[in-house]
């Protein structure tokens, strides 16, 4: 009957390419002679059978012949051109399971550094820990309104992704979604784990978006407070007036100014600032600062009286 390569890899005949790779990865790490030195002879035989099974089933041409004609047809050859009487050359495994293992994992000996991981969960004995590249930081510019209300920002990135053969790669686009929370501040970092380029024998780098706040036509931001500059005349600064302020959520506040506006005067409106990220139902303050227009030369008494009357 010949040997059953599917049984060797513990998969069924409907297995996909990904299934075949996953099965070989799991079983080869367990059956490698270095993973079980106490039973090296038995492990070596099992390791060799796995390598041959993977070599056959991972190649579409040899897999197709094996699926139709079995091991006998695969190794003995099958008719190529019935009219001409030609046959295909039979398949012969190169006989070096370490070569197959090395080509698959991209290294001669993943057990060389002596580190141990538990094979029960797909790890390996003596596996080399893969290194991860430095995080890739990108600025994410947001309007003040986005940081006030919160929003979802979709960002398209292009990254190198390894193909199924484990050796070649291609560039693919990926959409990442940043869910902006109300109250986020400048410098907030959003980390997308392992979304960088994929490389053999390495862990993809993290991609980190750093919040950058755009300037706003009406407000400046200081932590959770909003600063609004009021331009006014000297007369109003001395006699009182009202300020109308359009908020970031579209409301209009009418704020009476009943004090004398001096150069350091500030009017604080409690709870009308930015949401506080750590406490979504709390808000900072709205702070009015004033820019009073002073005359460029000294006024006469008559002019002063006209300001206060």
C-alpha positions in Angstrom: 0.0 0.0 0.0 2.9 2.4 0.6 3.3 4.9 3.4 0.6 7.3 4.3 2.2 10.8 4.4 -1.0 12.3 5.7 -1.0 10.0 8.7 2.7 10.8 9.3 1.8 14.5 9.6 -1.4 13.6 11.5 -3.7 15.5 9.1 -6.4 14.4 6.7 -6.4 14.6 2.9 -8.4 17.8 2.8 -5.6 19.6 4.6 -4.7 23.0 3.2 -1.1 24.3 2.6 -1.3 26.2 5.9 -2.5 22.9 7.7 0.5 21.0 6.3 2.9 23.7 7.4 1.4 23.9 10.9 1.5 20.1 11.3 5.2 19.9 10.2 6.2 22.8 12.5 4.5 21.2 15.5 5.7 17.6 15.0 9.2 18.5 13.7 10.0 20.5 16.8 8.9 17.6 19.1 10.6 14.8 17.1 13.9 16.6 16.4 16.7 14.4 17.9 18.0 17.3 19.9 14.6 17.8 21.5 14.8 14.3 23.0 18.4 13.2 23.4 17.4 10.2 25.5 15.6 8.6 22.5 17.7 10.1 19.7 17.6 7.0 17.5 13.8 6.7 17.6 13.5 10.5 17.2 15.8 10.5 14.2 13.7 7.9 12.4 10.5 9.8 13.1 12.1 13.1 12.2 13.2 11.7 8.8 9.7 10.4 8.0 8.2 13.8 8.9 10.6 15.6 6.7 9.9 13.3 3.7 6.1 13.6 4.2 6.4 17.4 4.3 8.7 17.5 1.3 6.1 15.6 -0.7 2.9 17.3 0.4 4.2 20.8 0.4 5.0 20.6 -3.3 1.9 20.9 -5.4 3.3 18.6 -8.2 4.4 15.8 -6.0 1.3 16.1 -3.8 -0.9 15.7 -6.9 0.9 12.6 -8.1 0.9 11.1 -4.6 -2.9 11.8 -4.1 -3.6 10.0 -7.4 -1.1 7.2 -7.5 0.2 6.8 -4.0 3.8 6.3 -2.9 4.4 3.6 -5.6 3.4 5.9 -8.4 5.2 8.9 -6.9 8.5 7.1 -6.6 8.2 4.7 -9.6 7.0 7.3 -12.1 3.7 7.7 -13.9 2.8 8.0 -17.6 3.5 11.4 -18.9 2.5 11.0 -22.6 0.7 7.8 -23.3 1.0 8.1 -27.1 4.7 8.7 -26.9 5.1 6.1 -24.1 7.0 8.5 -21.8 7.0 8.4 -18.1 7.8 10.9 -15.4 10.9 10.4 -13.4 10.2 9.0 -10.0 10.5 11.1 -6.8 13.4 10.5 -4.6 13.8 12.2 -1.2 17.2 13.8 -0.8 17.5 12.0 2.5 18.6 14.9 4.7 15.8 15.8 7.2 18.0 18.5 8.7 18.1 20.3 5.4 14.3 20.2 5.2 14.1 21.5 8.8 16.7 24.2 8.1 14.8 25.4 5.0 11.6 25.5 6.9 12.8 27.3 10.0 15.4 29.4 8.3 18.3 28.3 10.5 20.5 25.2 11.0 19.9 24.7 14.7 17.1 26.4 16.6 18.2 24.5 19.7 21.8 25.9 19.8 21.4 28.5 22.6 20.1 26.0 25.2 17.0 28.0 26.1 14.0 25.9 26.9 10.3 26.2 26.1 7.5 23.8 26.8 6.6 21.6 23.8 3.2 20.9 25.1 1.8 24.2 23.7 3.6 24.2 20.4 6.9 25.5 21.8 10.3 23.8 21.5 13.2 22.5 23.7 16.2 24.7 23.3 14.4 27.1 21.0 16.1 30.4 20.0 14.1 33.4 21.1 13.2 35.6 18.1 14.2 39.2 18.3 11.7 42.1 17.8 12.6 45.3 16.0 12.3 48.7 17.6 8.8 50.2 17.6 7.9 52.3 14.6 6.4 55.6 15.6 4.1 57.7 13.5 2.4 61.0 14.3 -1.4 61.1 14.3 -2.7 64.7 13.8 -6.1 65.3 15.3 -8.5 68.3 15.4 -9.5 69.6 18.8 -13.0 68.5 18.0 -11.9 64.9 17.5 -10.2 65.0 20.9 -13.3 66.6 22.5 -15.9 64.2 21.1 -13.8 61.1 20.4 -13.9 59.4 17.0 -12.6 56.4 14.9 -9.7 57.0 12.6 -8.9 54.5 9.9 -5.3 54.4 8.7 -4.0 52.4 5.8 -0.4 51.1 6.1 1.7 49.1 3.7 3.7 46.3 5.3 5.9 43.4 4.2 4.1 40.1 4.8 5.8 36.6 4.5 4.3 34.3 1.9 3.2 30.8 2.7 6.6 29.3 1.7 8.2 31.1 4.7 11.0 32.5 2.6 9.6 35.1 0.2 7.5 38.2 1.0 5.1 40.6 -0.6 3.8 44.1 0.2 0.2 44.2 1.4 -2.1 47.1 2.6 -3.6 46.8 6.1 -6.3 49.1 7.6 -5.7 50.0 11.3 -8.5 51.6 13.3 -7.6 54.1 16.1 -10.5 54.6 18.5 -9.9 58.1 19.8 -11.2 58.6 23.3 -12.6 61.9 24.5 -9.9 63.8 26.4 -6.8 62.3 24.9 -3.9 64.6 25.2 -0.9 65.5 23.1 1.6 62.6 23.2 -0.9 59.8 23.9 0.5 56.6 22.3 -1.6 53.9 20.6 0.2 50.7 20.1 -0.6 48.1 17.4 1.4 45.0 18.4 3.5 43.3 15.8 2.0 45.2 12.8 5.4 46.1 11.3 7.2 44.3 8.5 7.5 40.5 8.7 11.0 39.1 8.4 12.3 35.5 8.7 13.3 34.5 12.2 12.2 37.8 13.8 9.1 39.2 15.5 7.5 42.1 13.6 7.9 45.5 15.2 5.1 47.3 17.0 3.5 50.3 15.2 2.9 53.2 17.6 0.8 56.2 16.7 1.5 59.4 18.7 -1.3 61.9 19.1 -0.5 65.4 17.8 -3.1 68.1 18.3 -3.7 70.6 15.5 -4.0 74.3 16.3 -7.5 75.6 16.7 -9.0 79.0 15.5 -10.8 79.7 18.8 -9.2 77.8 21.6 -5.8 76.9 23.1 -5.5 73.9 25.3 -3.7 73.6 28.6 -4.0 70.1 29.9 -7.8 69.7 30.4 -8.6 73.5 30.3 -9.5 75.5 27.2 -8.2 79.1 26.8 -10.3 81.6 25.0 -8.9 85.1 24.2 -11.3 88.0 24.3 -10.4 91.1 22.4 -12.1 94.2 23.9 -12.0 97.9 24.1 -10.6 99.8 27.1 -14.1 101.2 27.8 -15.6 97.7 28.1 -12.7 96.5 30.2 -13.4 99.3 32.7 -17.2 99.3 32.6 -18.2 95.7 32.1 -19.7 93.7 29.2 -20.7 90.2 28.2 -18.8 87.6 26.1 -20.4 85.1 23.8 -18.4 81.9 23.3 -19.3 79.1 20.9 -18.3 75.8 22.5 -16.8 72.8 20.8 -20.1 71.0 21.0 -22.0 73.8 19.3 -23.5 75.6 22.3 -23.3 79.4 22.9 -22.3 80.7 26.3 -23.2 84.2 27.4 -20.7 85.1 30.1 -21.1 88.4 32.0 -17.9 90.3 32.9 -18.7 92.4 36.0 -15.1 93.0 37.2 -12.6 95.5 36.0 -10.4 93.8 33.5 -6.8 94.3 34.4 -3.8 92.9 32.5 -3.7 89.7 34.6 -7.4 89.2 34.9 -8.9 85.7 34.1 -12.5 84.6 34.1 -12.9 80.9 34.9 -16.1 79.0 33.7 -16.1 75.7 35.6 -16.8 72.5 33.7 -16.7 73.9 30.2 -13.3 72.6 29.2 -12.1 69.3 27.7 -13.3 65.9 28.9 -10.9 64.2 31.2 -9.8 60.9 29.7 -9.5 59.2 33.1 -12.9 60.4 34.2 -15.2 60.7 31.1 -18.0 62.5 33.0 -15.7 65.2 34.3 -14.5 68.3 32.4 -11.8 70.8 32.7 -12.5 74.6 32.8 -13.0 77.3 30.2 -10.6 80.2 31.0 -11.2 83.6 29.4 -8.2 85.8 29.1 -8.4 89.4 27.9 -6.7 91.6 25.4 -7.8 95.1 26.1 -7.0 97.8 23.5 -5.2 100.6 25.2 -4.7 104.0 23.6 -1.3 104.7 22.1 -1.0 108.1 23.8 -2.2 109.7 27.0 -5.9 110.7 27.1 -7.1 114.1 28.3 -9.6 114.3 31.2 -12.4 114.9 28.8 -11.7 111.7 27.0 -11.4 109.7 30.2 -14.8 111.0 31.4 -16.3 109.7 28.1 -15.0 106.2 28.9 -16.7 106.0 32.2 -19.9 107.7 31.6 
